[in-house]
Amino acid sequence: MIKYCAPCHFGLESSHSFEIKKIGGQNLSVSDGRISFEGDLSLAARANIRLSTAERVLIELGSFTAQSFSDLFDGVRGLALEEFIGPEDAFPVKGHSLKSQLKSIPDCQSIIKKAAVERLKAAHKVNTLPETGPRHQLQFNILKDVVTLYLDTSGEGLHKRGYRKNSNDAPIKETLAAGIVDLAHVKGGSIVCDPMCGSGTFLIESAYKSLGIAPGLRRRFSAESWASIPKSVWEEERKAARADIRQSGFKGIGFDIDENAVKLSRANSNAAGVGEYITCAQRDISEFRPIDGAITICNPPYGERMLELKQAEELYKKMGEALRPSKTNPCYIISPHEEFEKLFGKKADKKRKLYNGMLKCQLYMYYL
């Protein structure tokens, strides 16, 4: 059994846990913004391909207490790095430290690198490590003097699905969008509407959820080049993910006041392979009318980003008049504005604190 860790956006831990259990993760341990779990080697491939809310998939190599650089060196040297890192593999080091005796990140990087070199040279019985082979990114986390060392199996962050080559000025991250789609209870036959579709992320992630399309199916991962995970594992997991794609009555409907955003949503939907399920048109929010049986999900412009604050506040008032949320017309809106409900004209049935990047937001949920 291998121990894994998959970070996620704060506030999405429940959705993230459900996904990890669904793919076979065992012995889950949940903390703010990350979940640790266990599984076999194939789970590294399955998690990267199938998890929609994970930011990346890490293998936990070990954990120990270190209050000095000597402790740090000895702790790293005691870990079985050779189980994954070969004699020719590259192993750069990065990480962070919080509330710990060891504060200097460059010094910690240097010590961890030296200890890893000593361990790997001894384990592989070599005098030099050329680091010309596949990249094995070592990542350390030091919190209250407890050091945890990870191997990053993903490479680029998992929010990079491969379909969004271009985006508008303020796109929502794909992993956060997937979590909101999950909280909105999008299912097989759902109709999803985004009246401010931007680059189409909510519509595409909704289509993926409804059709059972694994979000990582169209991209590659760092660990695919590792000798420690057979290529057949990745091939089998991709084959299984393709077999799980299902027919669905899903329909995605997008609108945006910006013609370029409409074109972008269409292009991204096609790139994601779900263009046939999504339609987009140019329309101002004041002209919007609720669509029977649709789940409305949107990320309206914030005053801090794209509009002046007063313009954003006026927009929220228009949204309240146009969207008219109800039991038959549920709405899920993410915003950082503390007075959103007042401006929107209706108190949310439920709220959830989320972070869009570094920006603290609330997901306002209307479904009653």
Summary of the structure (lengths in Angstrom):
residues: 368
radius of gyration: 22.7
end to end distance: 44.3
largest distance: 71.7
contacts: 1253
relative contact order: 0.12
helix: 35%
strand: 25%
